[in-house]
Amino acid sequence: MTLVDLHGRDLISSQDWSVEEIEAAMELARSLKISRAAGNVPELFKNRTMFMLFYNTSTRTRASFEAAATMLGGHAQFIDFATTRGAEGESVKDIAKMYERMGHVLGVRILESAVDYVYGRGNAVIREYAEHAKIPVINMADDMYHPSQAITDLYTLREKLGRVEKKKYVLMWAYSDKVRSWGSIQDEMLISTRFGMDVVLAYPPGFDIDKNLVELAKKNAEESGGSLSISHDYREALRGADAVFPRSWASHECVMTGMNRFGRDREVELHNKYRDWRLTKELTDLMSKKGVVTHVLPVFRGQEADDDVMDGPRSVIYDQAENLLYVRAAILALVAGNV
């Protein structure tokens, strides 16, 4: 395994870790996946506790971190923020210092409705926890980033495509009547450009993401030999694609002003203008012969993508979801375990 020292390190954005450190996490994840299949997983998190503080709901993030900690001999404790004194005004500092004394890792998930979709507000809360807690803080999804998901998705793309350098990866806005923040798509853009992929952001007018992170992704691409381009034509974007990730996200104006000011009805009306932005079997036929369809889930079937796409031979969504277990276990082991 690549020799790095990540013990005690936070993970708030995939950009926080070097390419070598991300490689080490993926190498350990691969080793753990092999060990689990053989029924012989080393207890790299034995007698350790992760506190998972959720301001928002979760399906895979909670399950995978809990299963990862258990698999490595430790424990991950689910905490609904609404049931804590924090919901009654206790300070972030006091909560962070308390978890620091009792556990070994703190994960925080805060985005969308928990911050009224105001861009950067969730990320700021996670950074405040990291400022006060001496134990590692892991971003389990905020309104700007979702690093452990991004690392998992890169790991999965390597499993399915082999070398990812110069492979065309389309991050496609897809229609949904649900409103979701930018975290997953932005971290996906950042990590894939760092590893030399030719990334295409495809979205309708009005759905631009953080321009500063787009510029950072372009810099990543220059350094890695990859590229980043923007398209408002999804058919053209999908031609020859080796991978596509179809996902809805909130409009630029909504995110910059907040849902209460912009209005949910107005945002849904804007989404409804682009119902044709849906991944269909016909569109996947434009992809490369071995091109794959990814998704971080939940996928809104019949809106973002059709059933015959998400259940079809190109779809890797369940392998991708399973890989969360191994990557998140690797992250726990590296930042607070016994590697």
FIVOLUM-528616 format. One record per residue: residue in one letter; x negated, z negated, y negated of N, C-alpha, C, O in turn. Coordinates in steps of 0.1 Angstrom, whole numbers, plus 2048, in hexadecimal, padded with zeros to 3 digits. Example, Ala and Ser with C-alpha at 12.3 -4.5 7.8 and 13.67 -1.06 7.14 Angstrom:
<nodes>
a77C7B28397857B282D77C7B28217727AB821
s7807B98167777B980B77F7B180077A7B07F5
</nodes>
This chain:
<nodes>
m7F880080C8008008007F78007F37EC7FA7F3
t7FC8077E97F58077DC7F37F87D87FC7F07D8
l7E77F57D47E47E77D07E77E57C17E17EA7B8
v7F27DD7BF7F67DA7B27FA7CB7B27FD7C67BD
d7FB7C57A77FF7B77A680B7B679C80A7B7790
l8177B57A28247B579B82A7A779B8357A5795
h82379D7A08287907A182B78A79482278A78B
g83778679283B78078584078A77B844786770
r84079777E8447A17748537A377485A7A277E
d8587A67678657AA7658677B976985E7C076A
l8747BC76B8777CB76D8847CD76588F7CB76A
i8827D275988D7D47508907E374E89C7E774C
s8867EB74F8877FA75087D7FF7598727F975B
s87F80A76087581076986981476185E815767
q86A81675485F81974C85580D74A84A80F746
d85A80174D8527F574C8467F575683C7EF753
w8487FB76183E7FB76C83780876C83D813769
s82A80876F82281477082681C77C82D817785
v82282977C82483178881F82B79482582C79F
e81382579380C81F79F8158137A48168117B0
e81A80B79B82380079F8308047A58347FE7AF
i83680F7A08428147A683E81A7B48468187BD
e8338217B582F8267C282D81A7CC83181C7D8
a82880F7C88268037D18337FE7D58357FB7E1
a83D7FE7CC84A7F97D08518027DA8577FE7E4
m84F80F7D98558197E284E8197EF85481A7FA
e8418177EF8398157FC83E80980483F80A810
l83F7FE7FD8447F28038527F48098557EF814
a85A7FA8018687FD80586880581287080281B
r86080F81385F81781F85A80F82B860810836
s85180682984C7FD8338577F48388587F2844
l85F7EF82F86A7E58328757ED83A87B7E7843
k8777F983688180183D87D80384C886802855
i87180684E86C80885B86C7FB8638707FA86F
s8687F085C8687E28638777DE8678797D9871
r8807E185E88E7DD8618937E586D89A7E0876
a8907F286E8947FA87988E7F58868947F6891
a8827EF88587B7EA89187F7DB89487B7D589E
g8877D588B88C7C788D8817BD88A8817B2890
n8777C188186C7B787F8687B787085E7BC86C
v8717B286886F7B28598677A585586B79A859
p85C7A784E85579B84A85D79383F864799837
e85B78684086377D83785C77C829856771826
l85C78682185478781585B77F80985577E7FF
f86777A80C86E77380187376580787D760802
k86C76181187075481887074880E867746806
n87B74180F87D73580887E7377F887B72E7F0
r8817437F58827477E789174A7E389974E7EC
t8947487D78A274B7D28A27547C689A7537BD
m8AB75E7C78AE7667BC8BC7627B68C67627BE
f8BD7607A98CA75E7A38CE76B79D8C7772796
m8DA76F7A08E077C79B8EB7797928F6775796
l8E977C7858F377877B8FB7857778F578E771
f90778677B90F79277891979076D92378876E
y91779776292179875892C7A375B9377A2756
n9287AC7649317B77689327B777892A7B177F
t93C7BE77C93E7BF78B9337C879192C7CF78B
s9327C779F9287CE7A692D7D07B59347C77BA
t9297DB7BB92B7DD7C991D7DD7D091A7D47D8
r9157E77CD9087E97D48FE7E07CF8F67DB7D7
t8FD7DD7C28F27D57BC8F27C77C28E87C27C6
r8FE7C17C28FF7B47C78FC7B47D68F47AC7DB
a9027BD7DE9007BD7EC8F27BF7F08ED7B97F9
s8EC7C97EA8DE7CC7EE8D47C27EA8CB7BF7F2
f8D57BB7DF8CC7B17DB8CE7A57E48C479E7E9
e8DA7A17E88DD7967F18D77997FE8D1791805
a8DA7A58038D57A98118C67AA8118C07A681B
a8C07AE8068B17AF8058AB7A28068A17A080D
a8B07987FE8AA78B7FE8AC78580C8A277E811
t8B77868128B97818208B078782A8AA780832
m8AE7948298A679C83289779783289079783C
l89379282688678E82488477E82587A779822
g88F77882A88E76982C892760821890754821
g89776681689B75E80A8AA75F8088B2761811
h8AE75C7FB8BC75B7F88BE7617EA8B675F7E1
a8C97697E88CD76D7DB8DB7687D88E476A7E0
q8DC7617CD8E975A7CA8F07617BF8EB7647B4
f8FD7657C290676C7B990C7627AF9117587B3
i90B7667A291075D79791976678E91376F788
d92676478E92E76B78492D764777930758775
f92876C76D92676675F93275F75A931754753
a93E76475D94B75E75894D75075D955749757
t94674C76894873F76E93D73576993D72A76D
t93473A76192A73175C92D72C74E937730748
r92572274A92771D73C923726731926725726
g91C73173691873B72C92474272692474671B
a92F74372E93B74972994274071E94B744717
e93E73371E94372A71493972770993B71F700
g92E72F70892572E6FD91772970090F7286F6
e91472570C90772070F8FD72B70C8FF73770F
s8F17277078E77317028E073870E8DF732719
v8DC74470B8D474C7158C77447198C3744724
k8C173E70E8B57377118B772C71B8AF72A724
d8C17247198C47187228C771D7308C271673A
i8CE7287318D172D73F8C57327458C272F751
a8BD73973E8B073F7438A77347488A1735753
k8A572974089C71E7438A1717750899712758
m8AE7167518B470F75D8B171776A8AC711774
y8B47247698B172C7758A272D77889E72D784
e89A72C76E88B72C77088772077887E722781
r88D71577688970977D88E70978C888702794
m89871078F89F70F79C89C71B7A589D71A7B1
g89872679F8967327A888973A7A588073579E
h8887457AB87C74D7AA87E75B7A387476179F
v88A7607A288D76C79C89B76B7958A476579B
l89D77178A8AA7727838AE7817818A678877B
g8B97857878BE7927848CA79177B8D278777C
v8CB79A7728D679A7688DD7A87688D57B2767
r8EA7A97688F17B57678FB7B475B9047AB75B
i8F97BC7519027BB7459037C973E8F97CE73A
l90F7CE73D9117DC7389207DE7359287D5738
e9237EA72F9307EF72E93A7E47279377E071C
s9447E072E94E7D87289497CA72494E7C471A
a93E7C572A9387B87279327B97199307AE713
v92E7C57149287C67079307D06FE92A7D56F4
d93C7D27029457DB6FA93E7E96F99417F06EF
y9367ED7029307FA7029267FC6F69228086F3
v9237F26EF91A7F36E390C7F56E99077EC6EF
y9068006E68F98046EC8EE7FA6E88EC7F66DD
g8E77F66F38DB7ED6F18DF7DE6F28D67D66F3
r8EB7DB6F18EF7CC6F08EC7C66FE8E77BA6FE
g8EF7CC7098ED7C77168DE7C57198D97BB71E
n8D67D07158C87CF7178C27C470F8B87BD714
a8C77C17038C17B76FB8C47A97018BB7A0700
v8CF7A77088D279A70F8C879871A8C378D71C
i8C57A37228BC7A272D8AE79F7288A779672E
r8AA7A571E89D7A271889C79471389178E712
e8A778E70E8A778070A8A577771689E76D715
y8AC77A7218A977272D89B773731894769734
a89577F73088778173487D77972B87377472F
e88177871E87977171487876271886D75C716
h88375D71D88374E71F88074A72D87C73E72F
a88275373788074F74587275274986D75D747
k86B74874F85D74B75485E752761854759765
i86975276886A75A77586D76877287276B767
p86A77277B86D78077887C78277688577C77D
v87F78B76D88D78F76A88E79E76E8877A6769
i8997A077689B7AE77A8A87B37748B37AC775
n8A87BE76E8B47C57688BC7CB7738B77D5779
m8C77C57768D07CA7808DA7D477B8E57D7781
a8D87DA76F8DF7E47688E47DF75B8EB7D475A
d8E07E67508E57E37438E97F173D8EA7FB744
d8EB7F17308F07FD7298E58077268E8812721
m8D88037298CD80C7268C68107338C181C734
y8C580773D8BC80A7488C38047558CB7FB755
h8BE8097608C180476E8B58077778B6810780
p8AA7FF77589E80377B89D80378A89780C790
s8A37F87918A27F879F8AA8037A68A68087B0
q8B480879F8BC8137A48B38207A28B38287AB
a8AD8217978A582D79489982E79E8978397A3
i8938237A28888247AB88D8287B988782F7C0
t8998227BC89F8267C98A38347CA8A183B7D4
d8A883A7BF8AC8487BF89F8517C08A085B7C7
l89484E7BA8888557BC8838547CA87F85E7D0
y8848487D08808467DE88884F7E78838557F0
t8958507E489E8587EC89C8677EB89C86E7F5
l89986B7DF8968797DC88987D7E48888887E9
r87F8747E48738777EC8768787FB871881802
e87F86F80088387080E88987D81188788381C
k89288280889988E80B89289B8088948A680E
l88A89B7FD8848A77F88758A87FB86F8B37F9
g86F89D7FF86089D80185A89C7F385F8937EB
r8508A37F084A8A27E28548A67D885B8B07D9
v85689E7CD8608A07C385A8A87B78628AC7AF
e84D8A97B68478B07AB84D8BE7AA84C8C57B3
k8518C179D8578CF79A8648D27A18698DD7A0
k86A8C87A78778CA7AD8818C87A18808C0798
k88C8D17A18968D17978A08C77998A78C77A4
y8A28BD7908AB8B27918B58B37868B18B177A
v8C28B57898CC8B677E8D48A977D8DA8A4787
l8D38A37728DB89776E8E789C7678E689F75B
m8F289D76E8FE8A476990989B76590E89376D
w90D89C75891989575492589A75C9268A675D
a92D89176193989676894588F76394488375F
y95089576495C89075E961883766960883772
s96687A75E96D86E76497586875997286974D
d98186275C98985B75298484D751989845749
k97984975897283C75696783E74C96284974A
v96383374595983473B94D82B73F94E81F742
r94283274193682B74692A82D73C929837735
s92182373D91682373390A82C73890C832743
w8FF82C7318F58357338EA83173C8E1838740
g8EA8247408DE81E7478D98267538CD829753
s8E182975D8DD8307698D783D7668CC84176B
i8DE84575D8D985375B8CC8537538C385B755
q8CA84974A8BE8497428B284474A8A784A749
d8B483A7528A883675B8A5841765899843768
e8AF84876A8AD8537738A485E76C89B863772
m8A88617608A086B75889286675688986E757
l89085A75388285575087A85575C86E85A75C
i87F85076887684F77387385D77986886077E
s87D86677987B87377F87187C77786A88477D
t87187A76A86888176285A87B763850883762
r85886F76784B86976984586E77683986D777
f84D87277F84887778C84988678D84988B799
g84888D78284689B7828518A478684F8B0789
m85E89F7858698A878886D8B077C86A8AC770
d8748BB77E8798C37748888BF7728918C3779
v88A8B77688978B076689F8B875C89A8BC751
v8AC8BA75F8B58C07568C18B77538C88B275D
l8C28B37478CE8AB7428D98B573F8D88BD735
a8E48B57468EF8BE7448FB8B67409008AE747
y9008B973490C8B172F9138B972490D8C271E
p9208B67219278BD7179238B870991D8AE708
p9268BF6FF9238BB6F192A8AD6EF9358AB6F3
g9228A56E89278976E592388C6EE9268816EC
f91D8906F991988670390A88570490488170F
d9038876F98F58846F88F28756FB8FA86D6F8
i8E68737028E28657048D78616FA8D68686F0
d8D18566FC8C78506F38BC85A6F08B485E6F9
k8BB85F6E48B186A6E08A38646E189A86C6E4
n8A18576DF8948526E088F8526EF8838556F1
l89884F6F889485070689385E70B88B861714
v89A86770589887570988A87A70588488170C
e8868756F98798796F486E8726FD864878700
l87186670186785F70A86786771885C86871E
a87286B71D87287372986B880728864884731
k86B88671C86489371A85589071B84D897720
k85188471584388071583F87D724834881728
n84787772B845874739842881741838883748
a84B88B73E84989874583C89F7418368A574A
e83889E73582C8A573082089E7388178A673C
e82189173A81688B74181588D75080B88D756
s82188F75682289176482289F7698218A1775
g8248A87608258B67648338BB7678358C676C
g83D8B276484B8B67668518BC7598498C0750
s85E8BB7588648C074B8728B974A8778B4753
l8778BA73D8848B573A88B8BF7318858C3727
s8968C473589E8CD72D8AD8C872C8B18C0734
i8B48CD7228C28CA7208CA8D67218C78E171B
s8D58D67288DE8E17298ED8DD7278F18D172B
h8F58E57219038E372090B8EC7299178EE727
d9048F373290A8FC73C9078F774A8FC8F974F
y9118F175090E8EA75D90B8F57689038F2771
r91190076790F90A77290090F7718F991077B
e8FB9127658EE9167638E490B7678DA90E76D
a8E78FF7648DF8F37678DD8F27768D28EE77B
l8E78F477E8E78F278C8E08FD7948DE8FB7A0
r8DE90878E8D79137958C990F79A8C190C792
g8C89107A78BB90C7AD8B78FD7AD8AC8FA7B0
a8C18F57AA8BE8E67A98BB8E17B78C18E57C1
d8B18D87B88AD8D27C48B58C57C68B68BF7D1
a8BA8BF7BB8C28B37BC8CB8B37B08C88B77A5
v8D78AD7B28E18AB7A68E789E7A78EB8997B2
f8E889779C8EF88A79B8FA88B7918F888B785
p90788D79691288F78D91988178991E87A792
r91887E77D91D87177892287176A91D878761
s92E86B76893386A75B92B85F753926856758
w92B86174692685773D92D85872F93386272C
a92D84D72893484D71B92E85671192385A711
s93785A7079328636FD92985C6F392984F6F3
h9218636EC91785E6E391E8556D891984A6D5
e92985A6D292F8536C79358466CC93483B6C5
c93B8466D894183A6DE93682F6E09388236DC
v92B8336E692082A6E991A8246DC9168186DB
m91982C6D29128286C691B81F6BD9178186B4
t9298206BF9328196B693980D6BD93E8046B7
g93980E6CB9408046D394E8086D695580F6CE
m9538046E19608096E696B8046DD97580C6DA
n96A7F86D89757F36CF9777FB6C39827FD6BE
r96C7FF6BD96C8076B19708166B497781C6AC
f96A81B6BE96C8296C197A82C6C89818356C4
g97E8236D198B8246D798B82A6E59858356E7
r9908236EF98F8286FD9988356FE99383E705
d9A38356F89AC8416F99A484D6F39A58586F9
r99D84B6E89968576E298A85B6EC9888676ED
e9848516F29798556FB97E85C70797886670C
v98985770D98F85E71999386C71599287571D
e99986E70999D87B705991885704992890707
l98687F6FF97A8886FF97588C70D97289770F
h97688271697288572497B890729977899730
n98888F72699289872C9908A77289958B072E
k9898A971D9858B771897C8BE72297B8CA722
y9758B672B96B8BC73396E8B97429658B674A
r97B8BA74697F8B87549788C275D9778BF769
d9748CD75896D8D776195F8D37659598D976E
w95A8C975E94C8C476294E8BB76E94D8AF76E
r9508C277A9528BB78694A8C279194A8CE792
l9428BA79993A8C17A39428C57AF9488BD7B6
t9438D27B194B8D87BC9418DE7C69358E07C4
k9478E27D293F8E97DC93A8F67D692E8F97D9
e9428FD7CF93D90A7C99319087C09289107C1
l9318FD7B99258FA7B09198F77B890E8FB7B5
t91B8EF7C390F8EB7CB9098F77D28FD8F77D5
d9119027D490B90E7DA9019157D08F991E7D5
l9019117C48F79167BA8E990F7BC8DF9147B7
m8E99047C38DD8FC7C48D39037CE8D790D7D5
s8C78FD7CF8BE9027D98C39007E78CC8F77E8
k8BE9077F08C39067FE8C38F88038CD8F480A
k8B98F08008B88E28058BB8D87FB8B88CC7FC
g8C28DC7F08C58D37E58CF8C87E98D78CA7F2
v8CD8BC7E38D58B07E78DD8AB7DB8DA8AE7D0
v8E88A57DF8F189E7D58EF88F7D68F18897E1
t8EC8897CB8EA87B7CA8F58747C28FC87B7BA
h8F68677C38FF85F7BA8FC8517BC8FA84C7C7
v8FB8497B18F983B7B29058337B79048287BB
l9118397B691D8347BA9218287B19188217AC
p92E8267AE93982D7B493B83B7AE93983E7A2
v93E8457B79418527B39508537B295784F7BB
f9558597A796385A7A59678687AB9668727A4
r96C8677B796F8737BF97B87B7B99858757B4
g97A8887B89848907B29838917A398A89979D
q97A88A79E97788B78F96888F78E96589A78A
e95F88679195188A78F94D89479A94589E797
a9528937A694E89C7B195A89C7BB9618937BC
d95A8A77C29658A97CC9608A27D99548A07DC
d96A89E7E29678987EE95E8A07F795589B7FE
d9608AE7F79588B680094A8B77FC9428BC803
v9478B37F09398B27EB9338A57EF9288A57F5
m93A89A7EC93588D7EE9348897FD92D881801
d93D89080593C88E81393689A81B93589A827
g9308A381392A8AF81991C8AD81D9168A381C
p9168B88239088B78288FE8B581E8F38B1821
r9008B88118F68B68078F68A88028EC8A37FC
s9008A08049028937FF8F88898068F8889812
v8F18817FE8E88778038EC8697FE8E48607FE
i8F98677FA8FD85B7F38FC84F7FB8F98447F6
y8FE84F8088FE8438108F083F8148ED833815
d8E78498168D98468188D384080C8CB83780C
q8D78468008D38417F38D78327F18CF82A7ED
a8E382F7F58E88217F38E18187FD8DE80D7F9
e8DE81C8098D78148128C981180D8C480680F
n8C381B8078B58198028B480E7F78A98097F5
l8BF80B7F18BF8007E78BA7F37EE8B37EB7E8
l8BE7F17FA8BA7E58028AB7E48028A57D9800
y8A47EF8068957EF80888E7EE7FB8847E77FA
v8927F67F188B7F67E488D7E87DD8837E37D7
r8997E37DE89B7D67D78947CB7DE88F7C17D8
a8937CC7EB88B7C27F387C7C37EF8767B97ED
a8777CF7ED8697D17E98677CB7DB85D7C57D9
i8717CD7D286F7C77C586F7B87C58667B27BF
l8787B27CD8787A37CE86A79E7D48657957CF
a8667A57DE8597A17E484D7A27DB8457997DA
l84D7AD7D38427AF7CA8427A67BE8377A17BA
v84E7A37B884E79B7AC84E78C7AE84A7847A6
a8537887BA85477A7BC8527757CB85676A7CE
g84E77E7D384D77B7E183F7787E68367757DE
n83D77A7F38307777F982B78480082C78680C
v82578D7F882079A7FC81279880080B7A2805
</nodes>
